[in-house]
Amino acid sequence: MTPKKCKGCKYFYITWERTFPYGCKALGFKSKKYPCDEVAQTSAMECQYYKPA
């Protein structure tokens, strides 16, 4: 299975904030890294909210 990436997800958005440029509407957070990478790092699982855009 290929890893799910935020760029193809309907919940992913660009915040335009310099410190936290990426966001996830499903999980409700902003991050310096792509949210899917943040989820993988903290939970050791792929994001379960991925939905194709």
Contact map, one row per residue, 1 for C-alpha under 8 A:
11100000000000000000000000000000000000000000000000000
11110000000000000000000000000000000000000000000000000
11111000000000000000000000000000000000000000010000000
01111100000000000000000000000000000100000000011001000
00111111100000000000000000000000000100000000000000000
00011111101100000000000000000000011100000000000001000
00001111100100000000000000000000000000000000000000000
00001111110100000000000000000000000000000000000000111
00001111111100000000000000000000000000000000000001111
00000001111100000000000000000000000000000000000001111
00000100111110000000000111000000000000000000000001101
00000111111111000000011110000000001000000000000000000
00000000001111100000011110000000000000000000000000000
00000000000111110000111000000000000000000000000000000
00000000000011111001111000000100000000000000000000000
00000000000001111101110000000000000000000000000000000
00000000000000111111100000000000000000000000000000000
00000000000000011111100000000000000000000000000000000
00000000000000001111100000000011000000000000000000000
00000000000000111111111000000111100000000000000000000
00000000000001111111111000000111100000000000000000000
00000000000111110001111100000111111000000000000000000
00000000000111100001111110011110011000000000000000000
00000000001110000000011111111100001000000000000000000
00000000001110000000001111111000000000000000000000000
00000000001000000000000111110000000000000000000010000
00000000000000000000000111111000000000000000000010000
00000000000000000000001111111100000000000000000000000
00000000000000000000001110111110000000000000000000000
00000000000000100001111100011111001000000000000000000
00000000000000000011111000001111111001000000000000000
00000000000000000011110000000111110000000000000000000
00000000000000000001110000000011111011000000000000000
00000100000000000000011000000011111111000000000000000
00000100000100000000011100000110111111100000000000000
00011100000000000000000000000000011111110000011000000
00000000000000000000000000000000111111111000000000000
00000000000000000000000000000010111111111100000000000
00000000000000000000000000000000001111111111111000000
00000000000000000000000000000000000111111111111000000
00000000000000000000000000000000000011111111100000000
00000000000000000000000000000000000001111111000000000
00000000000000000000000000000000000000111111100000000
00000000000000000000000000000000000000111111110000000
00000000000000000000000000000000000000111011111000000
00110000000000000000000000000000000100110001111100000
00010000000000000000000000000000000100110000111111000
00000000000000000000000000000000000000000000011111000
00000000000000000000000001100000000000000000001111100
00010100111000000000000000000000000000000000001111110
00000001111000000000000000000000000000000000000011111
00000001110000000000000000000000000000000000000001111
00000001111000000000000000000000000000000000000000111
